[in-house]
Amino acid sequence: MEAYKLMSLKHGELYPLFINSTTAMPVGEWLEAEDHPTKGYAHRPGWHCLPETDAPHLKMEPKGKPQRVWVRVEIGGYETVQRPPSQGGEWYLANWMKIMEVV
């Protein structure tokens, strides 16, 4: 299934925004979700993805942070979770993800 994920772009490499944010993510490889409980964040294991490039609760250009970009991903083994419209509405929590391209 196709979905979208917002990621940090640093020195030409892609990174998750918040959880496990120091690990570069390769393009074109299937990645299994890992569980990284992080203080201050709700425990929602899996790759967090959206059906569209819309996450109103996240800034595209936060001060002092790396550039953020949307990537098109393929996902597998996912569940759909309903979030408030202010957080993008429908989320996919996926067990597997493959980054296809920056959009």
Long-range contacts (C-beta under 8 A, 24 or more apart in sequence): 1-74, 1-75, 1-76, 1-78, 1-92, 2-72, 2-73, 2-74, 2-75, 3-49, 3-50, 3-51, 3-72, 3-73, 3-74, 3-75, 3-78, 3-92, 3-94, 4-49, 4-50, 4-51, 4-52, 4-53, 4-70, 4-71, 4-72, 4-73, 4-103, 5-47, 5-48, 5-49, 5-50, 5-70, 5-71, 5-73, 5-97, 5-99, 6-50, 6-53, 6-55, 6-58, 6-68, 6-69, 6-70, 6-71, 7-68, 7-69, 7-70, 7-71, 7-99, 8-65, 8-66, 8-67, 8-68, 8-69, 9-66, 9-67, 9-68, 9-69, 9-102, 10-66, 10-67, 14-69, 14-71, 14-99, 14-102, 15-66, 17-58, 17-68, 25-99, 26-99, 27-99, 27-100, 27-101, 28-98, 28-99, 28-100, 29-98, 29-99, 30-76, 30-96, 30-97, 30-98, 31-96, 31-97, 31-98, 31-99, 32-95, 32-96, 33-94, 33-95, 33-96, 33-97, 44-81, 44-93, 45-93, 46-78, 46-79, 46-93, 46-94, 46-95, 47-73, 47-75, 47-92, 47-93, 47-94, 47-95, 47-96, 47-97, 48-91, 48-92, 48-93, 49-73, 49-75, 49-78, 49-91, 49-92, 49-93, 49-94, 49-97, 50-88, 50-90, 50-91, 50-92, 51-90, 51-92, 53-103, 54-88, 55-87, 55-88, 56-85, 56-86, 56-87, 56-88, 57-86, 57-87, 57-88, 69-102, 69-103, 70-102, 70-103, 71-99, 71-100, 71-101, 71-102, 71-103, 72-99, 72-100, 72-101, 72-103, 73-97, 73-98, 73-99, 73-100, 74-98, 74-100
